[in-house]
């Protein structure tokens, strides 16, 4: 099963011609991290969980 980290990196590494997308929630949460933290599975997954929790309130 793919986690958010896997989804992020698949989207990031897709060919330019590939029209695949990710949700704005994932993009916002991950882009708020430093470039170094975007390479950390735990930090990416945690950032998206925190972002989703804020939205649901």
N, C-alpha and C positions, 0 to 999 in steps of 0.2 A: 504494500500500500504506500502510495506517495504521500509525503507530508508537504507542508507549505514550502520548506526549503527546496525539495525536489522540484516542485511546481515553479518556483521562482527561477531556479537555474536552468530548467528546460526552456522557459520563456526567454530568459536572458540570452541563451546560446542558440536560439532558433535562427534559421536563415532569415534575412530581411524580407524575402518574398513570402514567407510563411505568415499568414494572417492570424495565427493563434493569439489569444489574449489571456490575460489574467484579470482577476477582479481588481477594482480600484482600491479596495480595502487592503489587499495584499501589497499592491504597489506602494501605496502611501506608507504603510507600516514599515516595509523593508527600506524604502528610500530615506526614511527618517534615521536609519542606522548609519554608522560610519561605513565606508567601503570595506574596512577590515572586518567589522561585525557582520556584514552581509555574507561573509564566507563561513560563519559559525552557525551550524545547524540549530543548536539550542537557542541562540540569540534571535535568529530569524523566526523560529516557531513561537517563541515567547513574545516577541514584538507583535506578531499578528494576533495572537490570543489576547494580549492587552488591548490592542486597537479594537478588536471585535467586542470585547467586554465594555469598553467605553461607549461604543455605538449603541449597544443593546440597552443601556441605562436610560 
